[in-house]
Amino acid sequence: MKLKILLFVNAIFFFINGICALLIPVTVLSLYGVTPGPEQNFMGQYAGMGSIAIALITWLSRNIADSVAKRSIIPALLI
């Protein structure tokens, strides 16, 4: 699989996950077995913002010409 396709799929997945966590945190948290409450909803929304940040990083890095930069982003995403 090409790295550009991997970054594209990763960006789409994390963007959808982040938007769902921001808008409907109770539903997303219940998928993971977390009992909803005000603190849990806030942390779910906070994690949704992090997912959107990862989506933006992968979306904007998919067209980078420098292959060293692309290959350094992949391990950072795994960690």
N, C-alpha and C positions, 0 to 999 in steps of 0.2 A: 504494500500500500504506500502511495506517495505521502510524504510528510504534509504537503499542502492539504490533502484530503483529510488526513487525521486531525489537523488543526481546525479545519472547517467543521467536522463532525463534533469535535470537542467543544467548539464555541457554541454551536447550536444546542447541544445537550445542556451545557452549563447555563446558557441564557434561559432556556425554558425552565430548568430547575430553579434558577434564581428568581424568576418572575413568579412562579408558583409559590415559592417560599415567602416572598414579599407580600403577595396578595391574599393567599389562603394558608397561613402558617399552621392553623389547627389541623387541616386535612393532611398536609405534608408531614407534620410531626406524628400524627396518628399512624401513618404508614411505617414509621420507625418504632412504634410502640411507646411513644412518650405521652404521658398524660398532659393535656393542655392546661395551661395556666398563664397568667400575665407575664411571668418571667420567662417561661418556655416560649411563648409567642414572640417576645422580644428577641430572644436568642435565635429563634428560627428565622426571623426577619434579618437579623444581623448576618447569619450564615448565608441567607439569600443574596445579600449585598456582596459578600465575598465570592459567591458563585458568579455573579454578574461581572465582577472584576476579573475573574479568571477567564470568563467568556470574552471580555474585551481584549485581554492580553493575547489570547490565542487567535482571535479574529484579526487583530491588527498585525500579528506576526506571521500570518500565513503567506504574505507577499514579500517578505524580506528576502533580498537576494543573497545575503551572507549566510552560507550554510552553517558556519560555526555558531552563529547566533541562534539559528533555528535549533541546532542540535543541543545547545545549552539550555534551551527553554524546556525541552522534553523531560530531562531529569528533574528540573525544578518543579514541574507540574506533578511528577510522581511523588516527590517528597512532600 
